[in-house]
Amino acid sequence: MGFFLLFTVLLVSCGGNTAVIWTDRPEFALYGDYFNTVQNQYKVTVRYLEYPGEALEDSHVNPDIVVGSWLKNFSTDTYFKSLDGLFGKKKIPRNLFYSKILTAGKAGRNQHLLPVSFNIPALIFSKEREHDIINSFTIDFEEVKQLSKGYNVESRSTYTRMGFSPLWDDNFLLTAAVLYGVSFREALPLAWDTTALDKSMDYIYNWTHEINSNNQAEEEFTFKYFIEPPERLAISGRILFSYMESNELFTLTEENKNHIDFRWIMEQDRVPITDASVFLGIHKRAKAKRAAKAFVLWFFQTENQRLLMEYFRVNGINEGVFWDMRRVFLADPGYGADFFRIFYPELLGRMPPAEYLMPPNVLPGNWAIIKERVVLPYLHDRARTTNISEVYPLERRLSDWIRMNR
């Protein structure tokens, strides 16, 4: 699969006091550097790999810690040691995490992975429209449809203003499929509910034709007006809503954030967690086990997270980079409130209750590639027709891709 070294935090030989971290999260270079600065008993080196989970299968060299997306699969307990010993009153409290997300890091009865971050999908809109939305922190598809229909403006059979199109972002189609119970999951290599998939894409097709005339009208509007970023179109009033995931939402410029509001997407009391949740594990064959344990215990202390954020803020480091690390601590009400009040006041009181969160299924380690090259292109085509015979089947697309990438 070919991975490459992007950075090393500490250029020293890695002995028993130096833990090696493999990650696809560039911000861990800064976390590692800070850890090395604030104490002198242990060190970490950080190496970037595009797909650290796959690298475990291909490499004869083992890291001590792995941090990345798509680490949870059928091989989880093959590579990662149990972390149950890290929980405790003077260690990492279990109630620090959303229970559903913590459970997702288990293999059998043991905790092999700890959640670092997750994303949830949202719709953004101009703050001038915030009073049009019924709920203060979520929105469902039917409300989006009705508000969009009332927002649309046509001139000479051409839209000059459009509330929302589900075809503007293929990731929105995936979110709709997940909420309809398509249930993409690890198999050999992937399984899903075909009936739910057809229902979800038929729903999108009907949405387009009921609210925006047809997909051709949507595409003409997109071609004409989407020369600007969607957030600018929402602020200007050209569109009402735009799909955006939480990591994108909180990396918007301050100028844009000052004019944007948002609602989390929720259907039937379920807010889906997107598939790229980041987990952390300690390798079973780690050579620097004490250093690895020390870093993990340090990283998951709420006070250290606060100090990290303060350090980055004082030193003018782009705060958007660090959005991922914050979400781990939302389960701690006291900490979360103080944290958001200081660093992210727009989130205070805006997080959905824990019981609404819907973690993703266990997905194959190469899900990121399968999604981009197979699943999203299929959804893109399927959402534009109800005639299944017009669309090359997902099963055949997947088998073709597997054959060409053996």
C-alpha positions in Angstrom: 0.0 0.0 0.0 3.0 2.3 0.3 3.3 4.5 3.4 5.8 7.3 3.9 7.5 9.2 6.7 6.2 12.7 7.0 7.7 13.9 10.2 9.5 12.7 13.3 9.0 14.6 16.6 12.2 13.5 18.2 15.3 12.4 16.2 16.7 9.9 18.7 17.1 6.2 18.7 13.9 4.6 20.1 14.8 2.7 23.2 12.7 1.5 26.1 11.9 5.0 27.2 10.8 6.2 23.7 7.5 5.1 22.3 6.9 5.2 18.5 3.5 6.4 17.4 2.1 5.6 14.0 -0.8 7.9 13.0 -2.8 9.4 10.1 -3.5 12.4 12.3 -0.8 15.2 11.8 -1.8 17.0 15.0 -0.2 14.2 17.0 3.2 15.6 16.0 2.3 18.6 18.2 0.9 16.5 21.0 4.1 14.4 21.0 6.3 17.5 21.0 4.3 19.0 23.9 4.5 15.7 25.9 8.3 15.6 25.3 8.5 19.2 26.6 6.5 19.0 29.8 8.2 15.9 31.3 11.6 14.2 30.9 11.0 10.6 31.9 9.7 9.3 28.6 9.7 10.5 25.0 7.6 9.7 21.9 8.4 9.9 18.2 5.5 10.4 15.8 5.5 9.0 12.2 2.7 9.8 9.7 1.2 6.9 7.6 -1.7 7.4 5.3 -3.3 4.1 6.5 -1.7 3.0 9.7 -4.1 0.1 10.2 -3.1 -1.4 6.8 0.5 -0.7 7.6 0.3 -3.1 10.5 -0.3 -5.9 8.1 2.5 -5.0 5.7 5.3 -4.1 8.0 7.8 -6.2 9.9 8.5 -3.3 12.3 6.0 -2.7 15.0 5.0 0.7 16.6 4.2 1.1 20.2 1.1 3.2 19.7 -1.2 3.4 16.7 -3.7 6.3 16.3 -6.0 6.4 13.3 -9.3 5.8 11.6 -10.6 2.3 10.7 -8.5 0.5 13.3 -11.5 -1.4 14.6 -12.1 -4.6 12.5 -11.8 -8.4 12.7 -8.1 -8.1 13.4 -8.3 -5.6 16.3 -7.4 -8.1 19.0 -4.6 -9.5 16.8 -2.6 -6.4 16.9 -3.6 -4.5 20.1 -3.3 -5.3 23.7 -6.1 -4.9 26.3 -6.2 -1.5 27.8 -8.5 -2.4 30.7 -5.7 -1.8 33.1 -5.6 1.9 32.2 -9.0 2.5 33.7 -9.4 3.6 37.3 -9.9 6.5 39.6 -6.3 7.7 39.4 -5.9 6.7 35.7 -8.5 7.1 33.0 -12.1 7.3 34.2 -14.5 5.4 32.0 -17.2 8.1 32.3 -14.9 10.4 30.4 -16.2 8.8 27.2 -19.6 8.4 25.6 -20.3 4.8 26.5 -21.4 3.8 23.0 -18.2 5.1 21.5 -16.1 3.5 24.2 -17.8 0.1 23.6 -17.0 0.4 19.9 -13.3 0.0 20.8 -13.9 -3.4 22.4 -12.9 -6.8 20.9 -14.9 -9.4 22.8 -15.0 -8.4 26.5 -11.7 -6.4 26.5 -11.1 -2.8 25.7 -8.4 -2.8 22.9 -8.9 0.7 21.5 -9.7 4.1 23.1 -11.7 6.7 21.2 -9.8 9.9 20.4 -12.3 11.7 18.2 -15.5 11.4 16.1 -17.5 13.5 13.7 -21.2 14.1 13.3 -23.0 15.5 10.2 -24.6 19.0 10.2 -26.4 21.4 8.0 -25.1 25.0 8.1 -27.1 28.1 7.3 -27.0 31.9 7.7 -27.6 33.1 11.3 -30.3 35.3 9.8 -32.4 32.2 9.3 -31.9 30.6 12.8 -35.5 31.5 13.9 -36.9 29.4 11.0 -35.6 26.2 12.5 -37.8 24.3 15.0 -35.2 22.6 17.2 -32.2 24.4 18.7 -29.7 21.8 17.9 -31.0 19.2 15.4 -32.9 19.1 12.1 -34.5 16.2 10.2 -35.0 15.6 6.5 -38.6 16.5 6.3 -38.0 19.9 7.9 -35.2 20.5 5.5 -37.4 19.6 2.6 -40.3 21.9 3.7 -38.0 24.9 4.4 -36.2 24.4 1.2 -39.4 24.3 -0.8 -40.5 27.6 0.6 -37.1 29.1 0.1 -36.8 28.3 -3.7 -37.1 31.1 -6.2 -37.5 30.5 -10.0 -37.2 32.9 -12.8 -38.0 31.8 -16.4 -38.0 28.1 -15.3 -34.5 28.5 -13.8 -33.7 28.5 -10.1 -32.1 31.7 -8.9 -32.3 30.6 -5.2 -32.4 27.1 -3.9 -32.9 25.9 -0.3 -31.0 22.6 -0.5 -30.1 19.8 -2.8 -29.2 16.3 -1.5 -27.1 15.9 -4.6 -24.7 18.7 -3.7 -22.5 16.4 -1.6 -22.1 12.6 -2.0 -21.4 12.3 1.7 -24.9 13.5 2.4 -26.1 10.6 0.3 -24.0 8.3 2.5 -25.5 9.9 5.6 -29.0 9.3 4.3 -28.1 5.7 3.5 -26.8 5.1 7.0 -29.9 6.6 8.6 -32.1 4.4 6.4 -30.4 1.3 7.8 -28.1 0.3 4.8 -25.6 -0.9 7.4 -22.4 -1.0 5.5 -20.2 -3.4 7.5 -17.0 -5.5 7.3 -17.4 -8.8 5.5 -15.3 -10.2 2.6 -14.8 -7.3 2.3 -18.1 -5.5 2.6 -21.8 -6.3 3.2 -24.9 -4.1 3.2 -28.8 -4.2 3.2 -29.7 -3.9 -0.5 -33.4 -3.2 0.2 -32.6 -0.3 2.6 -30.1 1.0 0.0 -32.7 1.1 -2.7 -35.2 2.8 -0.4 -32.8 5.5 0.7 -31.8 6.4 -2.8 -35.4 6.4 -4.0 -36.1 8.8 -1.1 -33.4 11.1 -2.4 -34.6 10.9 -6.0 -38.2 11.7 -4.9 -36.8 14.6 -2.7 -35.1 16.1 -5.7 -38.2 15.9 -7.9 -40.7 17.0 -5.3 -38.7 20.0 -4.1 -36.4 21.1 -6.9 -38.2 19.9 -10.0 -35.5 17.4 -11.1 -31.7 16.7 -10.8 -31.0 18.6 -14.1 -32.4 21.8 -12.5 -30.2 21.2 -9.5 -27.2 20.6 -11.6 -27.8 23.8 -13.6 -28.1 25.8 -10.4 -24.9 24.2 -9.1 -22.9 24.9 -12.3 -24.0 28.5 -12.3 -23.6 29.5 -8.6 -21.2 27.1 -6.9 -18.1 29.0 -8.0 -18.1 30.2 -4.4 -17.7 27.9 -1.3 -21.1 26.6 0.0 -20.7 28.5 3.3 -20.5 31.8 1.4 -23.5 30.9 -0.7 -25.4 30.3 2.6 -24.3 33.6 4.1 -25.3 35.5 1.0 -28.7 33.8 0.8 -28.2 32.1 -2.5 -28.8 28.8 -0.7 -30.5 28.0 2.6 -28.5 24.9 3.8 -25.2 23.2 3.1 -24.0 19.8 4.3 -20.9 19.9 6.5 -19.3 17.5 9.0 -18.2 18.7 12.4 -14.5 18.7 11.6 -15.1 21.0 8.6 -17.6 23.2 10.6 -15.1 24.1 13.2 -12.2 24.8 10.8 -14.2 27.6 9.0 -12.6 31.0 9.2 -13.8 33.2 12.1 -15.4 35.6 9.5 -17.5 32.8 8.2 -18.3 31.3 11.7 -19.6 34.7 12.8 -22.3 34.5 10.1 -23.1 30.8 10.2 -25.3 28.7 12.4 -25.8 24.9 12.3 -28.0 22.0 13.3 -27.0 18.3 13.6 -28.8 16.0 11.3 -31.1 13.6 13.2 -33.7 11.1 12.1 -35.9 9.1 14.5 -33.8 10.3 17.5 -30.5 9.1 15.9 -27.5 11.3 15.1 -25.0 9.2 13.0 -21.4 9.3 13.9 -19.4 9.4 10.6 -17.2 6.5 9.7 -13.8 8.1 10.3 -13.8 7.9 14.1 -10.2 8.0 15.4 -9.1 5.4 17.9 -5.9 4.7 19.8 -4.3 1.4 20.7 -1.1 0.0 22.1 0.5 -2.7 20.0 0.8 -6.2 21.5 4.5 -6.3 20.6 5.3 -2.8 21.8 9.0 -2.5 22.9 8.5 0.7 24.9 5.4 -0.4 26.9 6.0 1.9 29.8 6.5 4.9 27.6 3.4 4.0 25.6 1.3 3.7 28.7 2.7 7.0 30.1 1.7 8.9 27.0 -1.8 7.4 26.8 -2.4 8.1 30.5 -1.1 11.7 30.0 -3.1 12.3 26.8 -6.5 11.3 28.3 -6.2 13.6 31.3 -8.7 16.4 30.9 -6.4 18.9 32.6 -3.7 18.1 30.1 -6.1 18.6 27.2 -7.0 22.0 28.6 -3.3 22.9 28.9 -2.7 21.7 25.3 -5.5 24.0 24.0 -4.2 26.9 26.0 -0.7 26.3 24.8 -1.8 26.2 21.2 -3.9 29.3 21.6 -1.2 31.3 23.2 1.3 30.3 20.5 -1.1 31.1 17.7 -1.3 27.6 16.3 -4.4 27.1 14.1 -7.1 25.9 16.5 -9.1 24.1 13.8 -6.4 21.4 13.7 -7.3 20.4 17.2 -11.0 20.0 16.9 -10.7 16.2 16.8 -9.2 15.8 20.2 -12.0 17.8 21.9 -14.8 15.4 21.2 -13.4 12.7 23.3 -14.3 14.6 26.5 -17.9 15.5 25.7 -19.2 12.8 28.0 -17.8 14.6 31.1 -20.5 17.3 31.7 -18.4 19.4 34.1 -15.3 19.3 32.0 -17.2 19.7 28.7 -19.1 22.8 29.9 -15.9 24.6 31.1 -14.0 23.5 28.0 -16.6 24.8 25.6 -17.2 28.0 27.5 -13.5 28.9 27.1 -12.6 27.5 23.6 -15.9 26.8 21.8 -18.8 28.8 23.2 -20.9 28.1 20.1 -21.0 24.4 21.2 -22.1 25.0 24.7 -25.4 23.3 25.2 -25.5 22.2 21.5 -24.3 18.6 21.7 -26.9 15.9 21.2 -27.6 13.6 24.2 -25.4 10.5 24.3 -28.4 8.2 23.7 -29.0 9.8 20.3 -25.5 9.0 19.0 -25.3 6.2 16.5 -21.8 4.7 16.1 -20.8 3.3 12.7 -20.6 -0.4 12.2 -17.2 -2.3 12.1 -15.8 -1.5 8.7 -13.0 -3.0 6.7 -9.5 -1.5 7.2 -9.6 -0.3 3.6 -13.0 1.3 3.9 -11.7 4.8 3.1 -10.6 3.6 -0.4 -13.7 1.4 -1.0 -15.9 4.4 0.0 -14.2 6.9 -2.3 -13.8 4.6 -5.3 -16.8 2.3 -5.1 -19.6 3.3 -2.7 -19.8 7.1 -3.2 -19.7 6.9 -7.0 -22.5 4.3 -6.9 -24.6 6.5 -4.6 -24.0 9.5 -6.9 -25.4 7.6 -9.9 -28.2 5.7 -8.0 -29.6 8.9 -6.4 -30.3 10.3 -9.9 -32.6 7.5 -11.1 -35.2 5.0 -9.8 -34.5 2.7 -12.7 -32.0 0.3 -11.2 -31.1 -1.2 -14.6 -29.6 2.1 -15.6 -27.0 1.9 -12.8 -24.0 -0.4 -12.7 -24.7 -2.6 -9.6 -22.8 -1.9 -6.4 -21.9 -5.6 -6.1 -20.2 -5.6 -9.5 -18.4 -2.4 -8.9 -17.0 -3.8 -5.7 -15.9 -7.1 -7.3 -14.4 -5.2 -10.2 -12.4 -3.0 -7.8 -11.2 -6.0 -5.8 -10.1 -7.8 -9.0 -8.1 -4.8 -10.2 -6.5 -4.2 -6.8 -5.3 -7.6 -5.8 
